[in-house]
Amino acid sequence: MKKKRIALLLNAFILPGLGQLYLGRKVMGIAIVMVLNLLLLIALFVVLKGLSPVIAAKMASGALDTNQVLAALHNVAGFGKGVLSSIILVWVFALVDLVRHWADP
């Protein structure tokens, strides 16, 4: 029982999928970690794509305005919210999977 609680805490506060790995469910744990990492890479790509015009302007002029950064990020806000929602769904799935698997021996 203590091992399952530790797995739940690992999943909830450290990294989704880590609890599955801790319990020996390697395939599920690795799959969750890989999906989460893919989503984080997509989020990084979205932020860099949104900020690329601002970065280019900074390199050309040397001045960077906060409003330019916010406007550039506003252009990708919808996609960013979708990626964030997907990350939250993976996190919730990992927790539900652990709790659902809780009753299994």
Summary of the structure (lengths in Angstrom):
residues: 105
radius of gyration: 18.8
end to end distance: 10.4
largest distance: 63.6
contacts: 286
relative contact order: 0.15
helix: 85%
strand: 0%
